[in-house]
């Protein structure tokens, strides 16, 4: 019988920093583009797509680095 709070083998780790990083990775490109359009002005669609791809790539790398360090500490 497993102790309370123990994870099953293969169960993913969801730390608070992982959830925050995932929310930022998803929401930041959307919020940043909307704020730009509100305060600066219209932006061309191709530029929006380029910025969203860039921000998502950076956020994805950031998530990878965060999850990798946690996974290395797993038995």
N, CA, C and O atoms as CSV, one atom per row, in Angstrom:
chain,resi,resn,atom,element,x,y,z
A,1,UNK,N,N,0.845,-1.179,0.000
A,1,UNK,CA,C,0.000,0.000,0.000
A,1,UNK,C,C,0.891,1.244,0.000
A,1,UNK,O,O,1.880,1.325,0.729
A,2,UNK,N,N,0.512,2.202,-0.834
A,2,UNK,CA,C,1.341,3.403,-0.947
A,2,UNK,C,C,1.007,4.393,0.163
A,2,UNK,O,O,-0.125,4.466,0.642
A,3,UNK,N,N,2.011,5.137,0.546
A,3,UNK,CA,C,1.805,6.174,1.541
A,3,UNK,C,C,1.047,7.333,0.912
A,3,UNK,O,O,1.085,7.535,-0.302
A,4,UNK,N,N,0.375,8.073,1.740
A,4,UNK,CA,C,-0.373,9.234,1.267
A,4,UNK,C,C,0.597,10.271,0.714
A,4,UNK,O,O,1.615,10.568,1.339
A,5,UNK,N,N,0.285,10.822,-0.454
A,5,UNK,CA,C,1.137,11.823,-1.064
A,5,UNK,C,C,2.192,11.254,-1.995
A,5,UNK,O,O,2.886,12.005,-2.680
A,6,UNK,N,N,2.318,9.938,-2.026
A,6,UNK,CA,C,3.300,9.318,-2.911
A,6,UNK,C,C,2.712,9.229,-4.313
A,6,UNK,O,O,1.523,8.967,-4.489
A,7,UNK,N,N,3.549,9.446,-5.285
A,7,UNK,CA,C,3.115,9.340,-6.668
A,7,UNK,C,C,3.294,7.922,-7.163
A,7,UNK,O,O,4.158,7.184,-6.691
A,8,UNK,N,N,2.466,7.555,-8.118
A,8,UNK,CA,C,2.610,6.262,-8.768
A,8,UNK,C,C,3.768,6.345,-9.751
A,8,UNK,O,O,4.088,7.436,-10.222
A,9,UNK,N,N,4.408,5.222,-10.075
A,9,UNK,CA,C,5.476,5.256,-11.080
A,9,UNK,C,C,4.938,5.744,-12.422
A,9,UNK,O,O,3.899,5.281,-12.893
A,10,UNK,N,N,5.648,6.671,-13.020
A,10,UNK,CA,C,5.247,7.202,-14.309
A,10,UNK,C,C,4.273,8.355,-14.236
A,10,UNK,O,O,3.964,8.962,-15.261
A,11,UNK,N,N,3.782,8.673,-13.054
A,11,UNK,CA,C,2.846,9.793,-12.911
A,11,UNK,C,C,3.620,11.101,-13.067
A,11,UNK,O,O,4.690,11.257,-12.479
A,12,UNK,N,N,3.095,12.039,-13.849
A,12,UNK,CA,C,3.841,13.278,-14.086
A,12,UNK,C,C,3.926,14.153,-12.840
A,12,UNK,O,O,3.110,14.052,-11.923
A,13,UNK,N,N,4.929,15.005,-12.838
A,13,UNK,CA,C,5.154,15.930,-11.738
A,13,UNK,C,C,4.524,17.257,-12.131
A,13,UNK,O,O,4.823,17.791,-13.199
A,14,UNK,N,N,3.674,17.782,-11.301
A,14,UNK,CA,C,3.105,19.110,-11.557
A,14,UNK,C,C,3.415,19.996,-10.365
A,14,UNK,O,O,2.642,20.062,-9.408
A,15,UNK,N,N,4.538,20.670,-10.429
A,15,UNK,CA,C,4.892,21.615,-9.392
A,15,UNK,C,C,4.267,22.961,-9.712
A,15,UNK,O,O,3.873,23.214,-10.851
A,16,UNK,N,N,4.177,23.805,-8.732
A,16,UNK,CA,C,3.584,25.130,-8.935
A,16,UNK,C,C,4.321,25.897,-10.028
A,16,UNK,O,O,3.688,26.585,-10.829
A,17,UNK,N,N,5.629,25.791,-10.072
A,17,UNK,CA,C,6.382,26.529,-11.085
A,17,UNK,C,C,6.107,26.001,-12.485
A,17,UNK,O,O,6.182,26.757,-13.453
A,18,UNK,N,N,5.791,24.723,-12.606
A,18,UNK,CA,C,5.458,24.165,-13.912
A,18,UNK,C,C,4.136,24.733,-14.409
A,18,UNK,O,O,4.010,25.087,-15.581
A,19,UNK,N,N,3.158,24.819,-13.529
A,19,UNK,CA,C,1.851,25.335,-13.912
A,19,UNK,C,C,1.953,26.818,-14.259
A,19,UNK,O,O,1.335,27.270,-15.223
A,20,UNK,N,N,2.714,27.570,-13.495
A,20,UNK,CA,C,2.902,28.989,-13.786
A,20,UNK,C,C,3.614,29.168,-15.117
A,20,UNK,O,O,3.227,30.019,-15.919
A,21,UNK,N,N,4.642,28.382,-15.356
A,21,UNK,CA,C,5.377,28.487,-16.620
A,21,UNK,C,C,4.496,28.121,-17.800
A,21,UNK,O,O,4.576,28.761,-18.849
A,22,UNK,N,N,3.661,27.107,-17.654
A,22,UNK,CA,C,2.759,26.716,-18.730
A,22,UNK,C,C,1.736,27.809,-19.009
A,22,UNK,O,O,1.446,28.106,-20.168
A,23,UNK,N,N,1.188,28.410,-17.958
A,23,UNK,CA,C,0.226,29.500,-18.142
A,23,UNK,C,C,0.882,30.690,-18.838
A,23,UNK,O,O,0.274,31.309,-19.711
A,24,UNK,N,N,2.108,31.013,-18.460
A,24,UNK,CA,C,2.824,32.109,-19.122
A,24,UNK,C,C,3.135,31.772,-20.573
A,24,UNK,O,O,3.033,32.633,-21.447
A,25,UNK,N,N,3.514,30.530,-20.832
A,25,UNK,CA,C,3.838,30.133,-22.198
A,25,UNK,C,C,2.623,30.225,-23.110
A,25,UNK,O,O,2.746,30.568,-24.286
A,26,UNK,N,N,1.464,29.921,-22.572
A,26,UNK,CA,C,0.240,29.978,-23.380
A,26,UNK,C,C,-0.292,31.405,-23.459
A,26,UNK,O,O,-0.661,31.872,-24.537
A,27,UNK,N,N,-0.334,32.094,-22.328
A,27,UNK,CA,C,-0.996,33.396,-22.279
A,27,UNK,C,C,-0.161,34.592,-22.673
A,27,UNK,O,O,-0.702,35.575,-23.180
A,28,UNK,N,N,1.135,34.538,-22.456
A,28,UNK,CA,C,1.970,35.707,-22.705
A,28,UNK,C,C,1.965,36.187,-24.153
A,28,UNK,O,O,1.834,37.390,-24.382
A,29,UNK,N,N,2.101,35.305,-25.139
A,29,UNK,CA,C,2.055,35.801,-26.523
A,29,UNK,C,C,0.721,36.473,-26.872
A,29,UNK,O,O,0.698,37.481,-27.578
A,30,UNK,N,N,-0.363,35.923,-26.388
A,30,UNK,CA,C,-1.683,36.491,-26.664
A,30,UNK,C,C,-1.840,37.841,-25.986
A,30,UNK,O,O,-2.267,38.811,-26.612
A,31,UNK,N,N,-1.500,37.901,-24.721
A,31,UNK,CA,C,-1.647,39.152,-23.963
A,31,UNK,C,C,-0.720,40.227,-24.515
A,31,UNK,O,O,-1.127,41.380,-24.661
A,32,UNK,N,N,0.516,39.864,-24.823
A,32,UNK,CA,C,1.476,40.850,-25.329
A,32,UNK,C,C,1.013,41.452,-26.656
A,32,UNK,O,O,1.111,42.663,-26.855
A,33,UNK,N,N,0.510,40.616,-27.558
A,33,UNK,CA,C,0.040,41.139,-28.838
A,33,UNK,C,C,-1.191,42.026,-28.673
A,33,UNK,O,O,-1.308,43.048,-29.348
A,34,UNK,N,N,-2.098,41.653,-27.796
A,34,UNK,CA,C,-3.290,42.467,-27.571
A,34,UNK,C,C,-2.930,43.807,-26.931
A,34,UNK,O,O,-3.488,44.840,-27.301
A,35,UNK,N,N,-2.018,43.795,-25.992
A,35,UNK,CA,C,-1.580,45.046,-25.355
A,35,UNK,C,C,-0.888,45.955,-26.367
A,35,UNK,O,O,-1.067,47.173,-26.335
A,36,UNK,N,N,-0.106,45.372,-27.253
A,36,UNK,CA,C,0.552,46.162,-28.291
A,36,UNK,C,C,-0.481,46.831,-29.181
A,36,UNK,O,O,-0.359,48.013,-29.504
A,37,UNK,N,N,-1.507,46.070,-29.580
A,37,UNK,CA,C,-2.530,46.630,-30.458
A,37,UNK,C,C,-3.331,47.721,-29.754
A,37,UNK,O,O,-3.754,48.682,-30.398
A,38,UNK,N,N,-3.544,47.595,-28.461
A,38,UNK,CA,C,-4.309,48.596,-27.717
A,38,UNK,C,C,-3.507,49.879,-27.540
A,38,UNK,O,O,-4.026,50.968,-27.786
A,39,UNK,N,N,-2.253,49.769,-27.118
A,39,UNK,CA,C,-1.471,50.953,-26.749
A,39,UNK,C,C,-0.634,51.534,-27.882
A,39,UNK,O,O,-0.347,52.731,-27.866
A,40,UNK,N,N,-0.237,50.741,-28.850
A,40,UNK,CA,C,0.628,51.240,-29.917
A,40,UNK,C,C,-0.146,51.401,-31.212
A,40,UNK,O,O,-0.072,52.456,-31.843
A,41,UNK,N,N,-0.874,50.399,-31.617
A,41,UNK,CA,C,-1.648,50.484,-32.839
A,41,UNK,C,C,-1.694,49.153,-33.540
A,41,UNK,O,O,-1.170,48.154,-33.046
A,42,UNK,N,N,-2.336,49.145,-34.718
A,42,UNK,CA,C,-2.458,47.886,-35.452
A,42,UNK,C,C,-1.095,47.327,-35.847
A,42,UNK,O,O,-0.132,48.064,-36.058
A,43,UNK,N,N,-1.049,46.035,-35.937
A,43,UNK,CA,C,0.180,45.352,-36.322
A,43,UNK,C,C,-0.175,44.363,-37.428
A,43,UNK,O,O,-1.233,43.734,-37.382
A,44,UNK,N,N,0.679,44.227,-38.394
A,44,UNK,CA,C,0.425,43.367,-39.547
A,44,UNK,C,C,0.316,41.909,-39.094
A,44,UNK,O,O,1.002,41.485,-38.164
A,45,UNK,N,N,-0.556,41.151,-39.763
A,45,UNK,CA,C,-0.830,39.774,-39.376
A,45,UNK,C,C,0.421,38.897,-39.408
A,45,UNK,O,O,0.621,38.063,-38.525
A,46,UNK,N,N,1.254,39.085,-40.417
A,46,UNK,CA,C,2.475,38.275,-40.530
A,46,UNK,C,C,3.409,38.548,-39.350
A,46,UNK,O,O,4.056,37.637,-38.835
A,47,UNK,N,N,3.468,39.803,-38.933
A,47,UNK,CA,C,4.292,40.155,-37.771
A,47,UNK,C,C,3.710,39.519,-36.513
A,47,UNK,O,O,4.461,39.028,-35.669
A,48,UNK,N,N,2.383,39.519,-36.374
A,48,UNK,CA,C,1.748,38.882,-35.219
A,48,UNK,C,C,2.099,37.396,-35.157
A,48,UNK,O,O,2.454,36.872,-34.101
A,49,UNK,N,N,1.995,36.733,-36.299
A,49,UNK,CA,C,2.309,35.297,-36.337
A,49,UNK,C,C,3.783,35.064,-36.000
A,49,UNK,O,O,4.114,34.151,-35.243
A,50,UNK,N,N,4.661,35.889,-36.565
A,50,UNK,CA,C,6.096,35.756,-36.291
A,50,UNK,C,C,6.422,35.944,-34.825
A,50,UNK,O,O,7.198,35.180,-34.251
A,51,UNK,N,N,5.825,36.972,-34.214
A,51,UNK,CA,C,6.063,37.215,-32.788
A,51,UNK,C,C,5.485,36.094,-31.924
A,51,UNK,O,O,6.096,35.695,-30.932
A,52,UNK,N,N,4.319,35.592,-32.297
A,52,UNK,CA,C,3.714,34.502,-31.533
A,52,UNK,C,C,4.572,33.234,-31.619
A,52,UNK,O,O,4.760,32.537,-30.622
A,53,UNK,N,N,5.083,32.946,-32.800
A,53,UNK,CA,C,5.950,31.770,-32.962
A,53,UNK,C,C,7.237,31.942,-32.156
A,53,UNK,O,O,7.690,31.007,-31.496
A,54,UNK,N,N,7.820,33.131,-32.212
A,54,UNK,CA,C,9.044,33.394,-31.454
A,54,UNK,C,C,8.801,33.252,-29.952
A,54,UNK,O,O,9.566,32.580,-29.259
A,55,UNK,N,N,7.727,33.890,-29.445
A,55,UNK,CA,C,7.431,33.832,-28.011
A,55,UNK,C,C,7.116,32.407,-27.576
A,55,UNK,O,O,7.529,31.984,-26.496
A,56,UNK,N,N,6.389,31.666,-28.404
A,56,UNK,CA,C,6.058,30.285,-28.061
A,56,UNK,C,C,7.302,29.397,-28.048
A,56,UNK,O,O,7.421,28.504,-27.210
A,57,UNK,N,N,8.222,29.641,-28.971
A,57,UNK,CA,C,9.463,28.874,-29.009
A,57,UNK,C,C,10.300,29.138,-27.761
A,57,UNK,O,O,10.817,28.207,-27.144
A,58,UNK,N,N,10.429,30.400,-27.397
A,58,UNK,CA,C,11.191,30.756,-26.197
A,58,UNK,C,C,10.536,30.152,-24.962
A,58,UNK,O,O,11.218,29.596,-24.102
A,59,UNK,N,N,9.213,30.262,-24.875
A,59,UNK,CA,C,8.501,29.712,-23.724
A,59,UNK,C,C,8.624,28.182,-23.694
A,59,UNK,O,O,8.754,27.594,-22.620
A,60,UNK,N,N,8.585,27.540,-24.860
A,60,UNK,CA,C,8.748,26.090,-24.917
A,60,UNK,C,C,10.113,25.641,-24.440
A,60,UNK,O,O,10.231,24.649,-23.721
A,61,UNK,N,N,11.148,26.370,-24.840
A,61,UNK,CA,C,12.495,26.056,-24.367
A,61,UNK,C,C,12.595,26.250,-22.860
A,61,UNK,O,O,13.233,25.462,-22.162
A,62,UNK,N,N,11.961,27.301,-22.370
A,62,UNK,CA,C,11.953,27.587,-20.939
A,62,UNK,C,C,11.263,26.444,-20.190
A,62,UNK,O,O,11.769,25.974,-19.171
A,63,UNK,N,N,10.106,25.997,-20.695
A,63,UNK,CA,C,9.406,24.878,-20.066
A,63,UNK,C,C,10.262,23.607,-20.092
A,63,UNK,O,O,10.321,22.870,-19.108
A,64,UNK,N,N,10.912,23.362,-21.211
A,64,UNK,CA,C,11.770,22.183,-21.324
A,64,UNK,C,C,12.857,22.204,-20.258
A,64,UNK,O,O,13.109,21.195,-19.600
A,65,UNK,N,N,13.492,23.343,-20.092
A,65,UNK,CA,C,14.562,23.442,-19.095
A,65,UNK,C,C,14.030,23.247,-17.682
A,65,UNK,O,O,14.689,22.610,-16.860
A,66,UNK,N,N,12.858,23.780,-17.388
A,66,UNK,CA,C,12.272,23.627,-16.059
A,66,UNK,C,C,11.913,22.166,-15.798
A,66,UNK,O,O,12.255,21.621,-14.749
A,67,UNK,N,N,11.224,21.528,-16.752
A,67,UNK,CA,C,10.822,20.139,-16.560
A,67,UNK,C,C,12.024,19.204,-16.546
A,67,UNK,O,O,12.027,18.220,-15.807
A,68,UNK,N,N,13.034,19.490,-17.342
A,68,UNK,CA,C,14.207,18.622,-17.399
A,68,UNK,C,C,14.911,18.576,-16.052
A,68,UNK,O,O,15.320,17.507,-15.601
A,69,UNK,N,N,15.053,19.726,-15.408
A,69,UNK,CA,C,15.735,19.736,-14.116
A,69,UNK,C,C,14.958,18.962,-13.058
A,69,UNK,O,O,15.556,18.336,-12.183
A,70,UNK,N,N,13.625,19.003,-13.134
A,70,UNK,CA,C,12.812,18.237,-12.179
A,70,UNK,C,C,12.897,16.754,-12.481
A,70,UNK,O,O,12.986,15.937,-11.565
A,71,UNK,N,N,12.871,16.400,-13.752
A,71,UNK,CA,C,12.887,14.989,-14.130
A,71,UNK,C,C,14.223,14.334,-13.779
A,71,UNK,O,O,14.257,13.139,-13.483
A,72,UNK,N,N,15.300,15.074,-13.804
A,72,UNK,CA,C,16.599,14.515,-13.467
A,72,UNK,C,C,16.689,14.133,-12.006
A,72,UNK,O,O,17.484,13.269,-11.637
A,73,UNK,N,N,15.875,14.774,-11.162
A,73,UNK,CA,C,15.892,14.478,-9.729
A,73,UNK,C,C,14.984,13.304,-9.372
A,73,UNK,O,O,14.954,12.880,-8.217
A,74,UNK,N,N,14.246,12.774,-10.346
A,74,UNK,CA,C,13.364,11.651,-10.091
A,74,UNK,C,C,14.152,10.355,-10.008
A,74,UNK,O,O,15.135,10.181,-10.729
A,75,UNK,N,N,13.734,9.442,-9.134
A,75,UNK,CA,C,14.420,8.153,-9.029
A,75,UNK,C,C,14.146,7.258,-10.218
A,75,UNK,O,O,14.652,6.137,-10.277
